[in-house]
Amino acid sequence: MYEQLCSAILGGRLAPGSRLPSSRQLAEVRGVSRNTALAAYDQLIAEGYAETRQGSGTYVARSIPDRVTKPRRIVRTPGPTHAELSRRSEPSPADPVPAALSARGRLLCGLPRMPIAELPVEVAGGTAFRVGLPALDEFPVAGWTDIHATAARYPTVRMMRYHDPLGDRRLREAIAAHLATGRGIDCSPDQVMIVSGSQHGVDLAARVLLDPGDAVWLEDPGDLGARAALVAAGADIVPVPVDADGMDVATGVARRPAARMAFVTPSHQFPMGVTMSLERRLALLEWAARTGAWIVEDDQDCEFRYEGRPLAALKSVDENHRVIYVGTFSRTMFPGLRLGYLVLPPELMNAFVAVRLTTDVHRGTVDQVAMTEFMARGGFARHLRRLRKIHGERRGLLVSELARLIPEVTVLSSHGGLHLVARLPSGQDDVAVSAAAAARGIHAWALSTHAMENRQAPALLLGYAGVRPSHMAGAVRVLAEALRDPKERHD
């Protein structure tokens, strides 16, 4: 609309000083919203093509700027595709890395990363089978909104000042109490630091504890976000294979016994979904105590276990204070909240505060106050109880629909979490199937993207918690199409 009006003005079809139709009339004629028409007029006015006269309307400018000879074309560049976001370590020739970047920037741009962008089309509500997404349709919106609105509408003077870098004291007390009963972690609120999600927590730990070139054990296959944070800190990544008992600690010791850090997801390994055995947990803790290494425990999906009781966290048996515990509300509340926390060894508190003050200083206070009140009223505990039941039911439904509609895939055993791993038939390319699914509006991440050396049979990661039961069968049918004809792309 802006381009057409601009061309008409420059071409003389709209004379200088002539009155333009009102934004309401223009919107009705063009069949668009009034906001769209207003935006076009605002751009014309900003660039000198049009002017407003109070109480009269919008007119073509009496004098067109000499410096402008043709309308500026507004180009809306589409975002990267799912396949591009899921690419391996090297950038595509069609997506060059700018030469002006630092060596670290170029390195990070070339890393594989989680496909967070929206898909080109939507199927089944747009959330099947998004990994890490809880049942947002079951979130207690009314109760949360009332609490959050009150915190935002009536902020105290204390909330409006610079805040404690560790976070709101009451929230840290609530988190410490929750961890004591739910994860077996005995910690003081003074050991808890509020961060902007687990990714921020891992990045902060890497900044504080690693020097360029320090070796870090990383699960293989493993979490891409953690890998990126560690690479950004200059770490020398040491892939340690994962099997049915979790990270193979003996292999880590054999490959790099003097590593500075190990990153693990012991309760529900990401992406394989296995639980680290007690024998390996104790071996990992013994290695860290003996060598002075640090362990970063990302307790992913720990709240959701559908068979047996939830296992205690690695941090709960950390007698030598070598574990930095990372938790998040993204998978129990909603990802948009961007609220997580660290439980730190006492000797590291001052260092983490000092480094925190060089970045974001502290997390926003309104969300913290609202989360504190939500937990204090029992809303969080009730929500968790409901989610465990709902997620378990959706998990069972996905397993049954896969068996009915795609019997050629094999679902790997997993006792909890928000996603499952579905092995593809031999000869299938999971990256190609993932791209074909994305083109049809389905999230289905390729397992091979997460592996460095420990290559797995082709498989897809399928999140089930965020899929409504009424959408599950339809989403599986679309996935079946992508699996059986991965080369076909639908616009």
C-alpha positions in Angstrom: 0.0 0.0 0.0 2.8 2.4 0.9 4.7 1.5 -2.4 1.6 2.1 -4.5 0.8 5.4 -2.9 4.4 6.5 -3.2 4.6 5.6 -6.8 1.4 7.4 -7.6 2.8 10.6 -5.9 6.1 10.4 -7.7 4.4 9.6 -11.0 2.1 12.7 -10.8 -1.1 10.7 -10.5 -1.6 12.2 -7.1 -0.9 16.0 -7.3 1.0 17.9 -4.6 -1.4 19.3 -2.1 -4.2 16.9 -3.0 -6.2 15.3 -0.2 -5.8 11.6 0.4 -8.7 9.4 1.5 -9.1 8.9 5.2 -7.4 5.8 6.7 -10.8 4.3 7.3 -11.9 4.7 3.7 -8.6 3.4 2.4 -8.8 0.4 4.6 -12.4 -0.4 3.4 -11.4 0.0 -0.2 -8.3 -2.2 0.1 -10.0 -4.7 2.4 -7.3 -4.4 5.1 -7.4 -3.3 8.7 -7.3 0.4 9.6 -4.0 -0.1 11.4 -2.5 -1.2 8.1 -3.7 1.9 6.4 -2.4 4.1 9.2 1.0 2.4 9.1 1.2 3.2 5.3 0.3 6.8 5.9 2.7 7.1 8.9 5.5 5.9 6.6 4.6 8.4 3.9 4.5 11.2 6.4 7.8 10.2 7.9 9.6 10.2 4.5 8.1 13.6 3.4 5.6 12.3 0.8 2.5 13.3 2.8 1.5 15.7 5.5 -1.3 16.1 8.0 -3.5 19.1 8.6 -5.1 19.3 11.9 -8.8 18.7 11.7 -8.7 18.3 7.9 -6.9 15.0 7.1 -3.9 13.7 5.2 -2.6 15.4 2.0 0.1 14.8 -0.6 3.1 17.0 0.4 3.3 20.3 -1.4 7.0 19.7 -2.0 8.3 16.2 -2.6 11.9 15.6 -1.2 14.5 16.0 -3.9 16.7 13.3 -2.3 14.0 10.7 -3.0 13.6 9.5 -6.5 11.7 6.3 -6.0 9.8 4.6 -3.2 11.7 2.5 -0.8 10.6 -1.0 -1.3 9.7 -2.7 2.0 11.1 -6.3 1.9 9.8 -8.8 4.4 12.4 -11.6 4.5 11.0 -15.0 5.6 12.7 -16.5 8.6 14.9 -19.6 8.3 13.3 -22.9 7.5 13.2 -25.8 9.9 15.8 -27.6 7.8 18.1 -24.6 7.9 17.8 -24.3 11.7 18.5 -28.0 12.1 21.6 -28.0 9.9 24.8 -29.5 11.3 28.0 -27.7 12.1 28.7 -25.7 9.0 26.7 -22.8 7.6 25.0 -23.2 4.2 26.7 -21.3 1.3 23.4 -19.5 0.8 23.5 -18.3 4.4 27.1 -16.9 4.7 28.5 -15.8 8.0 29.3 -12.1 8.0 33.1 -11.5 7.8 32.8 -8.7 10.4 32.0 -11.1 13.1 34.5 -12.2 15.7 36.0 -15.7 15.5 33.7 -16.7 18.4 30.7 -15.2 16.6 31.5 -17.1 13.4 31.9 -20.3 15.5 28.5 -19.9 17.2 26.7 -19.1 14.0 27.9 -22.5 12.6 26.7 -24.6 15.5 23.6 -26.7 15.2 20.7 -25.2 17.2 17.2 -26.0 18.3 14.6 -25.0 15.7 12.6 -22.5 17.8 11.1 -20.5 14.9 7.5 -21.0 13.8 6.7 -23.4 11.1 5.6 -22.3 7.6 2.1 -23.8 8.1 0.1 -24.9 11.2 -1.3 -28.3 11.9 -3.0 -29.5 15.1 -2.9 -26.2 16.7 0.7 -25.5 15.7 2.3 -27.3 18.7 2.7 -31.0 17.5 5.2 -32.3 18.4 7.2 -29.4 19.9 9.8 -30.6 22.3 9.9 -29.0 25.8 6.4 -27.6 25.7 4.0 -28.4 28.6 0.2 -28.6 28.3 -0.4 -24.9 27.8 -4.0 -25.5 27.1 -4.4 -26.7 30.7 -2.6 -23.8 32.3 -4.6 -21.9 35.0 -4.6 -18.7 33.0 -7.3 -16.9 35.2 -5.5 -17.5 38.5 -2.1 -16.6 37.2 -3.3 -13.5 35.4 -5.0 -12.1 38.5 -1.8 -12.6 40.5 0.5 -11.2 37.8 -1.8 -8.2 37.1 -1.9 -7.3 40.8 1.9 -7.4 41.0 2.3 -5.3 37.9 -0.5 -2.8 38.8 0.6 -2.2 42.4 4.4 -2.4 42.5 6.1 -1.5 45.7 8.9 0.9 45.9 11.2 -2.0 46.7 10.2 -3.7 43.4 11.0 -0.6 41.4 14.5 -0.2 42.7 17.6 -2.1 41.7 17.1 -5.6 43.1 19.2 -8.3 44.7 21.3 -10.0 42.0 20.3 -13.3 43.5 16.6 -12.6 43.0 13.6 -12.0 45.2 14.2 -13.4 48.7 10.7 -14.8 49.1 10.9 -16.6 45.7 14.3 -18.1 46.6 12.8 -19.3 49.9 9.8 -20.9 48.0 12.2 -22.6 45.6 14.4 -24.0 48.3 11.4 -25.4 50.1 10.1 -27.0 46.9 13.5 -28.6 46.1 13.7 -30.0 49.6 10.5 -31.9 49.3 10.4 -32.6 45.6 14.1 -33.2 44.7 15.7 -34.0 48.0 18.0 -31.0 47.9 18.9 -29.4 51.2 19.9 -25.9 50.4 19.7 -22.4 51.9 17.8 -19.7 50.0 21.1 -17.9 50.0 22.4 -20.5 47.6 19.6 -19.9 45.1 20.0 -17.5 42.2 17.1 -16.5 39.9 18.0 -16.5 36.2 16.2 -16.2 32.9 15.8 -19.9 32.2 18.1 -22.9 32.2 20.0 -21.7 29.2 21.0 -18.5 31.0 22.0 -20.5 34.0 24.3 -22.8 32.0 25.8 -19.8 30.2 26.5 -18.0 33.5 28.2 -21.1 34.9 30.4 -21.4 31.9 31.4 -17.7 32.2 32.3 -18.1 35.8 34.1 -21.4 35.8 35.7 -21.9 32.4 38.8 -20.5 30.7 39.3 -20.8 26.9 40.7 -24.3 26.2 39.3 -25.9 29.4 38.0 -29.4 28.7 34.3 -30.1 29.4 32.6 -33.5 29.3 29.3 -33.2 27.3 26.7 -36.0 26.9 26.7 -37.4 23.4 24.0 -37.1 22.0 23.3 -34.1 24.1 21.6 -30.7 24.6 22.4 -28.2 21.8 21.8 -25.2 24.0 24.3 -26.3 26.6 26.8 -27.1 23.8 26.5 -23.6 22.4 26.9 -22.0 25.9 30.1 -24.0 26.5 31.5 -23.3 23.1 30.8 -19.6 23.6 33.0 -19.8 26.8 35.8 -21.3 24.7 35.5 -24.8 26.1 37.2 -27.8 24.5 34.2 -30.1 24.2 34.8 -33.8 25.1 31.9 -35.9 23.8 31.1 -38.7 26.3 28.7 -41.4 25.0 25.3 -42.0 26.5 23.8 -45.4 26.9 21.0 -47.0 28.8 22.6 -45.9 32.1 23.3 -42.3 31.1 26.7 -40.7 30.6 29.5 -43.3 30.5 31.7 -41.8 33.2 34.5 -44.3 32.7 34.9 -43.2 29.1 35.0 -39.6 30.2 37.8 -40.4 32.6 39.7 -42.3 29.9 39.4 -39.5 27.4 40.0 -36.5 29.5 40.6 -37.2 33.2 41.5 -33.6 34.1 38.5 -32.0 32.5 37.3 -28.8 34.2 33.6 -29.5 34.1 30.9 -32.1 33.2 27.5 -31.2 31.9 24.8 -33.8 32.6 21.0 -34.3 32.6 20.8 -37.3 34.9 17.1 -37.4 35.8 15.9 -37.4 32.2 18.8 -37.3 29.8 18.2 -35.0 26.9 17.5 -36.2 24.2 17.5 -39.9 24.9 15.3 -39.9 27.9 17.3 -42.4 30.0 18.0 -42.0 33.7 21.6 -42.0 35.0 22.2 -45.1 37.2 23.2 -44.7 40.8 26.6 -46.3 40.2 27.4 -43.7 37.5 26.1 -40.8 39.6 28.4 -41.8 42.4 31.3 -42.3 40.0 30.8 -38.9 38.6 30.7 -37.2 42.0 33.8 -39.1 43.1 35.7 -38.0 40.0 34.7 -34.3 40.6 35.7 -34.5 44.3 39.1 -36.1 43.4 40.0 -33.7 40.6 38.3 -30.5 41.7 36.1 -30.5 38.6 32.6 -28.9 38.6 29.4 -30.7 37.6 26.5 -28.7 36.0 23.3 -30.7 36.6 20.4 -29.6 34.3 17.4 -31.3 35.9 15.3 -31.4 32.8 11.8 -32.6 33.1 12.5 -33.8 36.6 8.9 -33.1 37.7 7.3 -35.5 35.2 7.9 -39.2 35.9 5.1 -41.6 35.1 6.4 -44.9 36.4 7.6 -45.1 40.0 8.6 -42.2 42.3 10.7 -39.2 41.0 14.4 -39.9 41.5 16.4 -37.6 43.8 18.6 -35.1 42.1 22.4 -35.6 41.7 22.7 -32.4 43.8 21.0 -34.1 46.7 23.9 -36.5 47.3 26.6 -33.9 46.6 28.5 -34.0 49.9 31.6 -32.2 48.5 29.7 -29.2 46.9 30.8 -29.8 43.3 27.4 -29.6 41.6 25.8 -26.5 40.2 22.1 -27.3 39.9 20.0 -25.8 37.1 16.2 -25.6 37.2 13.5 -23.9 35.2 9.9 -23.0 35.3 9.7 -23.1 31.5 8.5 -26.7 31.4 6.2 -26.5 34.4 4.7 -23.1 33.9 5.2 -21.8 30.3 8.4 -21.1 28.2 7.5 -17.4 27.7 8.0 -16.8 31.4 11.8 -17.1 31.1 12.3 -17.8 34.8 14.8 -20.3 36.1 17.2 -20.8 39.0 20.6 -22.1 40.1 21.5 -23.8 43.3 25.2 -22.9 43.9 27.9 -24.2 46.2 28.5 -21.7 49.0 32.1 -20.9 47.8 30.9 -19.8 44.4 28.2 -17.4 45.5 30.3 -14.2 45.4 31.8 -15.1 42.0 28.4 -15.7 40.4 27.0 -12.4 41.8 30.0 -10.5 40.4 29.6 -12.0 37.0 25.9 -11.5 37.1 26.4 -7.8 37.6 28.3 -7.6 34.3 25.3 -8.8 32.3 21.6 -8.3 33.2 22.2 -7.3 36.9 19.0 -9.1 38.0 15.8 -10.7 36.7 12.6 -8.5 36.3 10.8 -8.2 39.6 7.1 -8.5 38.5 7.4 -12.1 37.3 9.3 -13.0 40.5 6.7 -11.5 42.8 3.9 -13.2 40.8 5.6 -16.6 40.9 6.2 -16.2 44.6 2.5 -15.6 45.2 1.5 -18.3 42.9 3.6 -20.8 44.8 2.5 -19.4 48.2 -1.2 -19.9 47.4 -0.6 -23.5 46.4 -1.3 -22.8 42.7 2.0 -24.2 41.5 1.7 -27.5 43.5 -1.8 -28.0 42.2 -0.8 -27.3 38.6 2.1 -29.8 38.8 -0.2 -32.5 40.1 -2.6 -31.9 37.2 0.2 -31.8 34.6 1.6 -35.1 35.7 -1.8 -36.8 35.0 -2.4 -34.9 31.8 1.1 -35.4 30.4 1.0 -39.1 31.2 -2.3 -39.5 29.4 -1.0 -37.7 26.3 2.2 -39.8 26.3 0.1 -43.0 26.3 -2.1 -41.6 23.5 0.9 -40.7 21.3 2.4 -44.2 21.8 -0.9 -45.9 20.9 -1.4 -43.6 17.8 2.1 -44.3 16.6 1.5 -48.0 16.9 -1.7 -47.7 15.0 -0.7 -45.4 12.2 3.1 -45.7 11.9 3.8 -49.3 13.1 7.2 -49.2 11.4 8.6 -46.8 14.0 9.9 -48.0 17.4 9.4 -46.0 20.5 12.3 -46.1 23.0 11.6 -46.8 26.6 11.4 -43.7 28.8 9.8 -43.2 32.2 9.2 -39.5 32.2 9.8 -36.2 30.5 7.8 -34.3 27.8 9.0 -36.1 24.7 9.8 -39.5 23.4 12.3 -40.9 20.9 10.8 -42.7 17.9 13.3 -44.8 15.9 12.8 -44.7 12.1 13.0 -47.7 9.8 16.5 -48.5 8.6 17.7 -46.4 5.7 15.6 -43.4 6.6 17.3 -40.0 7.0 15.9 -38.3 10.1 17.0 -34.9 9.0 15.1 -35.2 5.7 12.0 -36.6 7.5 12.2 -33.7 10.0 12.3 -31.2 7.2 9.4 -32.8 5.4 7.4 -32.8 8.6 8.2 -29.1 9.2 6.9 -28.3 5.7 3.6 -29.9 6.7 3.4 -28.0 10.0 4.8 -30.6 12.3 7.7 -30.3 14.8 9.8 -33.5 14.7 13.4 -32.9 15.6 16.1 -35.2 14.1 18.0 -37.1 16.8 21.2 -37.1 14.6 21.4 -33.4 15.0 22.2 -33.8 18.7 25.1 -36.3 18.2 28.8 -35.5 17.8 30.5 -38.9 17.7 28.1 -41.3 19.2 25.9 -41.7 16.1 22.5 -43.2 16.7 20.0 -45.0 14.4 17.8 -42.4 12.7 15.1 -41.2 15.0 12.8 -38.3 15.8 12.1 -36.4 19.0 8.3 -36.1 19.5 7.0 -33.8 22.2 3.5 -34.9 23.4 2.7 -32.8 26.4 1.7 -29.7 24.3 -0.6 -31.6 21.9 -4.3 -31.7 22.7 -5.8 -35.2 22.6 -8.2 -34.2 19.9 -5.2 -33.3 17.7 -3.0 -36.3 18.3 -4.3 -38.7 15.7 -4.3 -36.0 12.9 -0.8 -34.9 13.8 0.4 -38.5 13.6 -1.2 -39.0 10.2 0.7 -35.9 8.9 3.9 -37.3 10.4 3.2 -40.6 8.6 3.0 -38.7 5.3 6.3 -37.0 5.9 7.9 -40.4 6.8 6.6 -42.2 3.8 7.4 -39.4 1.3 10.1 -37.2 2.8 11.0 -35.6 -0.5 7.6 -34.1 -1.1 7.3 -30.6 0.3 4.0 -28.9 0.9 3.7 -25.1 0.9 
